[in-house]
């Protein structure tokens, strides 16, 4: 699976659980996120970047906004268990 398709599918997974995850849990501090949660949150953030077609812009957006997506990443990772 190529990178852009993986990022798109991850973003869709984050959107599917984000509304329920935000209601269910308070916004976490970025310092208590595990490595897996951080990586998944960065991937979801990259998929939600304003200009997904530019990989550099998506990476910069993910670096700046990944803490906003930790709740969604946790919900997706917990749903897989």
C-alpha positions as CSV (number, residue, x, y, z in Angstrom):
1,X,0.0,0.0,0.0
2,X,1.5,3.3,-0.9
3,X,2.0,6.2,1.6
4,X,-0.7,8.5,0.3
5,X,-3.4,5.8,0.5
6,X,-2.2,4.8,4.0
7,X,-2.4,8.4,5.2
8,X,-5.9,8.8,3.6
9,X,-7.2,5.6,5.2
10,X,-5.7,6.6,8.6
11,X,-7.4,10.0,8.4
12,X,-10.7,8.4,7.6
13,X,-10.3,6.0,10.6
14,X,-9.5,9.0,12.8
15,X,-12.6,10.8,11.5
16,X,-14.8,7.8,12.2
17,X,-14.0,7.7,15.9
18,X,-13.0,11.3,16.6
19,X,-16.4,12.7,17.4
20,X,-17.1,10.0,20.0
21,X,-13.6,10.0,21.4
22,X,-13.6,13.8,22.0
23,X,-16.9,13.5,24.0
24,X,-15.7,10.5,25.9
25,X,-12.3,11.7,27.1
26,X,-10.8,15.1,28.0
27,X,-8.0,16.5,25.9
28,X,-4.8,14.8,27.0
29,X,-1.4,16.4,27.5
30,X,1.0,15.5,24.7
31,X,3.6,14.3,27.3
32,X,1.6,11.3,28.3
33,X,1.1,9.9,24.8
34,X,2.8,6.6,24.0
35,X,5.1,6.3,20.9
36,X,2.4,4.4,19.0
37,X,-0.3,7.0,19.9
38,X,2.1,9.8,18.8
39,X,2.9,8.2,15.5
40,X,-0.7,7.4,14.7
41,X,-1.8,10.9,15.8
42,X,0.9,12.4,13.4
43,X,-0.5,10.2,10.6
44,X,-4.1,11.3,11.2
45,X,-2.9,15.0,11.4
46,X,-1.1,14.6,8.1
47,X,-4.2,13.2,6.5
48,X,-6.2,16.3,7.7
49,X,-3.6,18.8,6.5
50,X,-5.1,21.6,4.4
51,X,-2.9,20.7,1.4
52,X,-2.5,16.9,1.5
53,X,-1.0,16.8,-2.0
54,X,2.2,18.5,-0.8
55,X,4.0,16.0,1.4
56,X,6.2,18.7,3.1
57,X,3.2,20.8,4.1
58,X,1.4,17.7,5.4
59,X,4.5,16.8,7.5
60,X,4.8,20.3,8.9
61,X,1.1,20.4,9.7
62,X,1.4,17.0,11.4
63,X,4.4,18.2,13.5
64,X,2.5,21.2,14.7
65,X,-0.9,19.7,15.3
66,X,-0.4,16.0,16.3
67,X,-1.4,16.7,20.0
68,X,-4.9,17.6,18.8
69,X,-5.3,14.1,17.3
70,X,-4.1,12.0,20.3
71,X,-7.6,11.3,21.5
72,X,-8.6,10.0,18.1
73,X,-5.5,7.9,17.8
74,X,-6.1,6.4,21.3
75,X,-9.7,5.5,20.3
76,X,-8.6,3.8,17.1
77,X,-5.8,1.9,18.8
78,X,-8.1,0.8,21.7
79,X,-10.8,-0.3,19.2
80,X,-8.3,-2.7,17.6
81,X,-7.6,-4.5,20.8
